[in-house]
Amino acid sequence: MIHDLRTAFGKPDLPFVIASTGMAARGGVEQPPYSGYSDVERAQLWAAGIPHPDKVSSFDTRPFWRDPAQAVSTMGHHWNHSGESYFLVGKALGDDMVNLLTP
């Protein structure tokens, strides 16, 4: 996808920041080798042996999980609609993009 978008827009150095899906966060955060992570999460975190492209950053969203008692709902997905979780994901995306754009 990264290669295709860079090609389509004619921007070979177009920066990308990837937030992992974090959908299995209920069990807490595991450290490398991320044995409890899905194949998609491992690929998003460049932990699956995929070559890491230049100007691409990714981060694990699992640490942003909040217990249902601290959130709006107890549905178990979408971080229980926790505004704090959404804010932290957005802030991490923005911070990583600033780092990619700063020489």
DSSP file (Angstrom, degrees, kcal/mol; ACC not computed):
  #  RESIDUE AA STRUCTURE BP1 BP2  ACC     N-H-->O    O-->H-N    N-H-->O    O-->H-N    TCO  KAPPA ALPHA  PHI   PSI    X-CA   Y-CA   Z-CA
    1    1 A M     >        0   0    0      0, 0.0     4,-2.8     0, 0.0     5,-0.3   0.000 360.0 360.0 360.0 -44.3    0.0    0.0    0.0
    2    2 A I  H  >  +     0   0    0      1,-0.2     4,-2.5     2,-0.2     5,-0.2   0.945 360.0  45.6 -59.7 -48.7    2.8    2.4    0.9
    3    3 A H  H  > S+     0   0    0      1,-0.2     4,-2.3     2,-0.2    -1,-0.2   0.922 113.2  50.6 -59.4 -45.3    4.6    1.8   -2.4
    4    4 A D  H  > S+     0   0    0      1,-0.2     4,-2.8     2,-0.2    -2,-0.2   0.909 112.4  45.4 -63.0 -43.5    1.3    2.1   -4.4
    5    5 A L  H  X S+     0   0    0     -4,-2.8     4,-2.2     2,-0.2     6,-0.3   0.903 112.0  51.2 -68.7 -40.2    0.3    5.4   -2.7
    6    6 A R  H  <>S+     0   0    0     -4,-2.5     5,-2.3    -5,-0.3     4,-0.5   0.910 114.3  45.3 -61.5 -40.5    3.8    6.9   -3.1
    7    7 A T  H ><5S+     0   0    0     -4,-2.3     3,-0.9    -5,-0.2    -2,-0.2   0.934 111.2  51.8 -67.6 -46.8    3.7    5.9   -6.8
    8    8 A A  H 3<5S+     0   0    0     -4,-2.8    -2,-0.2     1,-0.3    -1,-0.2   0.853 117.3  38.7 -60.2 -36.5    0.2    7.2   -7.4
    9    9 A F  T 3<5S-     0   0    0     -4,-2.2    -1,-0.3    -5,-0.2    -2,-0.2   0.443 107.7-122.9 -94.3  -0.8    1.0   10.6   -5.9
   10   10 A G  T < 5S+     0   0    0     -3,-0.9    -3,-0.2    -4,-0.5    -4,-0.1   0.833  73.9 124.9  63.6  32.2    4.5   10.8   -7.4
   11   11 A K    > < +     0   0    0     -5,-2.3     3,-1.8    -6,-0.3    -1,-0.2  -0.796  34.7 179.0-125.1  86.2    6.0   11.2   -4.0
   12   12 A P  T 3  S+     0   0    0      0, 0.0    -1,-0.1     0, 0.0    -6,-0.1   0.692  85.3  44.1 -65.1 -18.0    8.7    8.5   -3.4
   13   13 A D  T 3  S+     0   0    0     -7,-0.1    -7,-0.0     2,-0.1    -2,-0.0   0.168  76.2 147.2-109.5  16.7    9.5    9.9    0.1
   14   14 A L    <   -     0   0    0     -3,-1.8     2,-0.1   -12,-0.1    -8,-0.1  -0.330  47.7-127.1 -55.6 122.3    5.9   10.4    1.3
   15   15 A P        -     0   0    0      0, 0.0     2,-0.4     0, 0.0    41,-0.2  -0.421  25.5-167.1 -77.5 150.3    5.9    9.8    5.0
   16   16 A F  E     -a   56   0A   0     39,-2.0    41,-2.4    -2,-0.1     2,-0.4  -0.993  11.0-163.8-134.4 141.2    3.6    7.3    6.7
   17   17 A V  E     -a   57   0A   0     -2,-0.4     2,-0.5    39,-0.2    41,-0.2  -0.998  13.1-161.7-123.3 130.5    2.7    6.7   10.3
   18   18 A I  E     -a   58   0A   0     39,-2.7    41,-1.9    -2,-0.4     2,-0.5  -0.946   7.2-159.9-117.7 126.4    0.9    3.4   11.2
   19   19 A A  E     -a   59   0A   0     -2,-0.5    41,-0.2    39,-0.2    26,-0.1  -0.904  29.3-119.8 -99.2 128.7   -1.0    2.8   14.4
   20   20 A S        -     0   0    0     39,-2.3    21,-0.1    -2,-0.5    22,-0.0  -0.240  25.4-109.6 -64.3 159.5   -1.5   -0.9   15.1
   21   21 A T        -     0   0    0      1,-0.1    -1,-0.1    39,-0.0    39,-0.0   0.856  36.2-167.1 -61.4 -35.9   -5.0   -2.2   15.2
   22   22 A G    >   +     0   0    0      1,-0.1     3,-1.4     2,-0.1    57,-0.1   0.629  39.8 135.5  61.6  12.7   -4.8   -2.8   19.0
   23   23 A M  T 3   +     0   0    0      1,-0.3     3,-0.3     2,-0.1    -1,-0.1   0.688  65.7  53.1 -71.6 -16.8   -8.0   -4.8   18.9
   24   24 A A  T >  S+     0   0    0      1,-0.2     3,-1.1     2,-0.1    -1,-0.3   0.052  73.0 119.9-101.1  26.1   -6.7   -7.5   21.1
   25   25 A A  G X   +     0   0    0     -3,-1.4     3,-3.0     1,-0.2    -1,-0.2   0.674  43.4  91.1 -67.5 -17.9   -5.6   -5.1   23.8
   26   26 A R  G 3  S+     0   0    0     -3,-0.3    -1,-0.2     1,-0.3     3,-0.1   0.773  83.5  55.5 -53.4 -28.2   -7.9   -6.6   26.5
   27   27 A G  G <  S-     0   0    0     -3,-1.1    -1,-0.3     1,-0.3     2,-0.2   0.481 113.5-114.8 -84.7  -0.4   -5.1   -8.9   27.6
   28   28 A G    <   -     0   0    0     -3,-3.0     2,-0.5    34,-0.1    -1,-0.3  -0.522  48.2 -40.8  97.3-169.4   -2.6   -6.1   28.2
   29   29 A V        -     0   0    0     -2,-0.2     2,-0.3    -3,-0.1    -4,-0.0  -0.844  48.6-160.4-105.2 127.8    0.6   -5.4   26.5
   30   30 A E        -     0   0    0     -2,-0.5    32,-0.1     4,-0.0    -2,-0.0  -0.772  14.8-132.5-100.9 150.8    3.1   -8.1   25.5
   31   31 A Q    >   -     0   0    0     -2,-0.3     3,-1.6     1,-0.2     4,-0.4  -0.563  51.8 -31.0 -94.7 164.5    6.7   -7.4   24.8
   32   32 A P  T 3  S+     0   0    0      0, 0.0    -1,-0.2     0, 0.0    15,-0.0  -0.185 120.9  45.8 -47.5 142.3    8.6   -8.6   21.8
   33   33 A P  T 3  S-     0   0    0      0, 0.0     4,-0.1     0, 0.0    -2,-0.0  -0.885  89.2-144.0 -90.2  24.4    8.4  -11.1   20.2
   34   34 A Y    X   +     0   0    0     -3,-1.6     3,-1.9     1,-0.1     8,-0.1   0.898  30.1 171.0  57.7  45.6    4.7  -10.2   20.3
   35   35 A S  T 3  S+     0   0    0     -4,-0.4    -1,-0.1     1,-0.3     7,-0.0   0.771  73.2  50.7 -62.6 -27.3    3.6  -13.9   20.5
   36   36 A G  T 3  S+     0   0    0      2,-0.0    -1,-0.3   -12,-0.0     2,-0.2   0.357  90.7 103.3 -91.6   7.0    0.0  -12.9   21.3
   37   37 A Y  S <  S-     0   0    0     -3,-1.9     2,-0.0    -4,-0.1     0, 0.0  -0.588  73.9-113.9 -90.6 150.7   -0.3  -10.5   18.4
   38   38 A S     >  -     0   0    0     -2,-0.2     4,-2.5     1,-0.1     5,-0.2  -0.292  31.6-106.1 -72.5 165.4   -2.2  -11.2   15.1
   39   39 A D  H  > S+     0   0    0      1,-0.2     4,-2.2     2,-0.2     5,-0.2   0.880 122.8  53.3 -59.6 -37.8   -0.3  -11.5   11.9
   40   40 A V  H  > S+     0   0    0      2,-0.2     4,-2.5     1,-0.2    -1,-0.2   0.940 109.4  47.2 -64.1 -46.8   -1.7   -8.1   10.9
   41   41 A E  H  > S+     0   0    0      1,-0.2     4,-1.6     2,-0.2    -2,-0.2   0.914 111.5  51.1 -60.9 -42.6   -0.5   -6.4   14.2
   42   42 A R  H  <>S+     0   0    0     -4,-2.5     5,-3.0     1,-0.2     6,-0.6   0.903 111.4  47.9 -63.0 -40.0    3.0   -8.0   13.8
   43   43 A A  H ><5S+     0   0    0     -4,-2.2     3,-1.4     1,-0.2    -1,-0.2   0.905 109.0  53.8 -66.5 -40.5    3.2   -6.7   10.2
   44   44 A Q  H 3<5S+     0   0    0     -4,-2.5    -1,-0.2     1,-0.3    -2,-0.2   0.814 111.9  45.2 -62.7 -29.3    2.1   -3.2   11.3
   45   45 A L  T 3<5S-     0   0    0     -4,-1.6    -1,-0.3    -5,-0.2    -2,-0.2   0.315 112.4-118.7 -97.0   7.5    4.9   -3.2   13.9
   46   46 A W  T < 5S+     0   0    0     -3,-1.4     3,-0.3    -4,-0.1    -3,-0.2   0.831  81.5 121.7  58.1  34.0    7.5   -4.5   11.5
   47   47 A A      < +     0   0    0     -5,-3.0    -4,-0.2    -6,-0.2    -1,-0.1   0.263  52.3  75.9-105.6   9.0    7.9   -7.5   13.7
   48   48 A A  S    S-     0   0    0     -6,-0.6    -1,-0.2    -5,-0.1    -5,-0.1   0.161 114.8 -97.0-109.2  18.3    7.1  -10.0   11.0
   49   49 A G  S    S+     0   0    0     -3,-0.3    -2,-0.1     1,-0.3    -6,-0.1   0.614  76.6 143.8  80.0  11.1   10.3   -9.9    9.1
   50   50 A I        -     0   0    0      1,-0.1    -1,-0.3    -7,-0.1    -2,-0.1  -0.683  60.7-103.4 -83.2 134.7    8.9   -7.5    6.5
   51   51 A P        -     0   0    0      0, 0.0    -1,-0.1     0, 0.0    -5,-0.1  -0.351  34.8-124.8 -59.3 135.2   11.5   -5.0    5.3
   52   52 A H        -     0   0    0     -6,-0.1     4,-0.0    -2,-0.0     2,-0.0  -0.734  24.0-137.8 -86.7 116.2   11.0   -1.6    6.9
   53   53 A P    >   -     0   0    0      0, 0.0     3,-0.7     0, 0.0     2,-0.1  -0.309  25.5 -98.0 -70.7 156.8   10.6    1.2    4.3
   54   54 A D  T 3  S+     0   0    0      1,-0.2     3,-0.1   -39,-0.0     0, 0.0  -0.378 105.3  23.1 -67.5 152.6   12.2    4.6    4.8
   55   55 A K  T 3  S+     0   0    0      1,-0.2   -39,-2.0   -40,-0.1     2,-0.4   0.809  95.8 120.0  59.8  34.2   10.1    7.4    6.1
   56   56 A V  E <   -a   16   0A   0     -3,-0.7     2,-0.3   -41,-0.2   -39,-0.2  -0.997  37.2-179.2-129.4 132.0    7.6    5.0    7.8
   57   57 A S  E     -a   17   0A   0    -41,-2.4   -39,-2.7    -2,-0.4     2,-0.3  -0.943   1.1-179.3-125.5 149.3    6.9    4.9   11.5
   58   58 A S  E     -a   18   0A   0     -2,-0.3     2,-0.3   -41,-0.2   -39,-0.2  -0.984   3.3-170.1-144.3 157.2    4.6    2.6   13.4
   59   59 A F  E     -a   19   0A   0    -41,-1.9   -39,-2.3    -2,-0.3     2,-0.5  -0.983  28.7-107.0-147.4 158.3    3.6    2.1   17.0
   60   60 A D        -     0   0    0     -2,-0.3     4,-0.1   -41,-0.2   -41,-0.0  -0.728  20.2-166.8 -87.2 123.8    1.7   -0.3   19.2
   61   61 A T    >   +     0   0    0     -2,-0.5     3,-2.2     1,-0.2     4,-0.2   0.556  67.1  94.4 -87.7  -7.6   -1.7    1.0   20.4
   62   62 A R  G >  S+     0   0    0      1,-0.3     3,-1.9     2,-0.2    -1,-0.2   0.845  75.5  62.7 -56.0 -35.4   -2.2   -1.7   23.0
   63   63 A P  G 3  S+     0   0    0      0, 0.0    -1,-0.3     0, 0.0    -2,-0.1   0.689  94.1  65.1 -63.8 -13.0   -0.8    0.5   25.8
   64   64 A F  G <  S+     0   0    0     -3,-2.2    -2,-0.2    -4,-0.1    24,-0.1   0.469  74.0 119.8 -87.9  -1.0   -3.7    2.9   25.2
   65   65 A W    <   -     0   0    0     -3,-1.9     2,-0.4    -4,-0.2   -36,-0.1  -0.409  47.8-161.2 -62.8 134.8   -6.3    0.4   26.3
   66   66 A R        -     0   0    0     13,-0.1    16,-0.1    -2,-0.1     5,-0.1  -0.957  25.4-104.0-119.8 141.5   -8.3    1.5   29.3
   67   67 A D    >   -     0   0    0     -2,-0.4     3,-2.2     1,-0.1     4,-0.3  -0.256  34.1-113.3 -56.8 145.9  -10.3   -0.7   31.6
   68   68 A P  G >  S+     0   0    0      0, 0.0     3,-1.4     0, 0.0    -1,-0.1   0.811 116.6  64.0 -54.4 -30.3  -14.0   -0.6   31.0
   69   69 A A  G 3  S+     0   0    0      1,-0.3    -2,-0.1     5,-0.1     5,-0.1   0.742 105.7  45.2 -65.8 -21.0  -14.5    1.1   34.4
   70   70 A Q  G <  S+     0   0    0     -3,-2.2    -1,-0.3     3,-0.1     2,-0.2   0.374 110.2  68.9 -99.3   2.3  -12.5    4.0   33.1
   71   71 A A  S <  S-     0   0    0     -3,-1.4    10,-0.1    -4,-0.3    11,-0.1  -0.529  88.1-106.4-119.2-179.3  -14.3    4.3   29.8
   72   72 A V  S    S+     0   0    0      8,-0.8     2,-0.3    -2,-0.2     9,-0.2   0.826  97.1  16.0 -77.6 -34.4  -17.7    5.2   28.3
   73   73 A S        -     0   0    0      7,-2.1    -2,-0.2     6,-0.1     3,-0.2  -0.818  57.9-137.0-135.6 173.6  -18.8    1.6   27.5
   74   74 A T        +     0   0    0     -2,-0.3    -5,-0.1     1,-0.1     7,-0.1   0.017  63.8 121.0-117.2  24.5  -18.0   -2.0   28.3
   75   75 A M        -     0   0    0      2,-0.1    -1,-0.1     1,-0.1     3,-0.1   0.699  69.8-134.0 -69.1 -18.3  -18.3   -3.3   24.7
   76   76 A G  S    S+     0   0    0      1,-0.2     2,-0.3    -3,-0.2     3,-0.2   0.302  73.9  78.1  87.1 -12.0  -14.7   -4.5   24.7
   77   77 A H  S >  S+     0   0    0      1,-0.2     3,-1.1     2,-0.1     4,-0.4  -0.831  79.2  36.0-125.9 170.4  -13.7   -3.1   21.3
   78   78 A H  G >  S-     0   0    0     -2,-0.3     3,-2.2     1,-0.2     4,-0.4   0.871 130.0 -69.5  53.4  38.8  -12.8    0.3   20.1
   79   79 A W  G >  S-     0   0    0      1,-0.3     3,-1.7    -3,-0.2    -1,-0.2   0.822  84.2 -69.3  52.1  35.9  -11.0    0.8   23.4
   80   80 A N  G <  S-     0   0    0     -3,-1.1    -7,-2.1     1,-0.3    -8,-0.8   0.783  84.7 -71.5  55.2  29.8  -14.5    0.9   25.1
   81   81 A H  G <  S+     0   0    0     -3,-2.2     2,-0.6    -4,-0.4    -1,-0.3   0.830  81.2 173.6  55.3  35.6  -15.0    4.3   23.4
   82   82 A S    <>  -     0   0    0     -3,-1.7     4,-2.2    -4,-0.4    -1,-0.2  -0.636  28.6-155.9 -76.9 117.8  -12.5    5.8   25.7
   83   83 A G  H  > S+     0   0    0     -2,-0.6     4,-2.6     1,-0.2     5,-0.2   0.858  95.9  56.4 -59.6 -35.7  -11.9    9.4   24.8
   84   84 A E  H  > S+     0   0    0      2,-0.2     4,-2.6     1,-0.2    -1,-0.2   0.922 106.6  48.9 -63.0 -43.7   -8.5    9.2   26.5
   85   85 A S  H  > S+     0   0    0     -6,-0.2     4,-2.3     2,-0.2    -2,-0.2   0.936 112.0  48.3 -61.6 -46.6   -7.5    6.2   24.3
   86   86 A Y  H  X S+     0   0    0     -4,-2.2     4,-2.4     1,-0.2    -2,-0.2   0.916 112.0  49.9 -60.6 -43.2   -8.6    8.0   21.1
   87   87 A F  H  X S+     0   0    0     -4,-2.6     4,-2.9     1,-0.2     5,-0.2   0.931 110.0  50.2 -59.8 -46.5   -6.6   11.1   22.2
   88   88 A L  H  X S+     0   0    0     -4,-2.6     4,-2.3     1,-0.2    -1,-0.2   0.877 110.5  49.4 -63.7 -38.3   -3.5    9.1   22.9
   89   89 A V  H  X S+     0   0    0     -4,-2.3     4,-2.4     2,-0.2    -1,-0.2   0.949 113.8  46.1 -63.8 -48.3   -3.6    7.3   19.5
   90   90 A G  H  X S+     0   0    0     -4,-2.4     4,-2.5     1,-0.2    -2,-0.2   0.899 112.6  49.9 -61.4 -42.2   -4.1   10.6   17.7
   91   91 A K  H  X S+     0   0    0     -4,-2.9     4,-3.0     1,-0.2     5,-0.2   0.915 110.6  49.6 -63.9 -42.7   -1.3   12.3   19.7
   92   92 A A  H  X S+     0   0    0     -4,-2.3     4,-2.4    -5,-0.2    -2,-0.2   0.902 110.6  50.7 -63.9 -40.2    1.1    9.4   19.0
   93   93 A L  H  X S+     0   0    0     -4,-2.4     4,-2.1     2,-0.2    -2,-0.2   0.943 114.0  44.5 -60.1 -47.5    0.2    9.6   15.3
   94   94 A G  H  X S+     0   0    0     -4,-2.5     4,-2.5     2,-0.2    -2,-0.2   0.917 112.9  50.2 -64.1 -44.7    0.9   13.3   15.2
   95   95 A D  H  X S+     0   0    0     -4,-3.0     4,-2.1     1,-0.2    -1,-0.2   0.914 111.5  48.6 -61.2 -43.4    4.1   13.1   17.3
   96   96 A D  H  X S+     0   0    0     -4,-2.4     4,-2.0    -5,-0.2    -1,-0.2   0.891 110.5  50.9 -65.2 -38.3    5.5   10.4   15.0
   97   97 A M  H  X S+     0   0    0     -4,-2.1     4,-2.1     2,-0.2    -2,-0.2   0.916 108.3  52.2 -66.0 -41.5    4.7   12.4   11.9
   98   98 A V  H  X S+     0   0    0     -4,-2.5     4,-1.3     1,-0.2    -1,-0.2   0.919 109.2  50.9 -58.5 -42.7    6.4   15.5   13.3
   99   99 A N  H  < S+     0   0    0     -4,-2.1    -1,-0.2     1,-0.2    -2,-0.2   0.883 110.1  49.0 -62.8 -38.0    9.5   13.3   13.9
  100  100 A L  H  < S+     0   0    0     -4,-2.0    -1,-0.2     1,-0.2    -2,-0.2   0.844 114.6  45.2 -69.1 -32.1    9.4   12.0   10.3
  101  101 A L  H  < S+     0   0    0     -4,-2.1    -1,-0.2    -5,-0.1    -2,-0.2   0.596  93.6  90.3 -88.1 -11.9    9.1   15.6    8.9
  102  102 A T     <        0   0    0     -4,-1.3    -4,-0.0    -3,-0.2     0, 0.0  -0.757 360.0 360.0 -89.2 120.7   11.8   17.1   11.2
  103  103 A P              0   0    0      0, 0.0    -1,-0.1     0, 0.0    -4,-0.1   0.523 360.0 360.0 -67.8 360.0   15.2   16.9    9.5
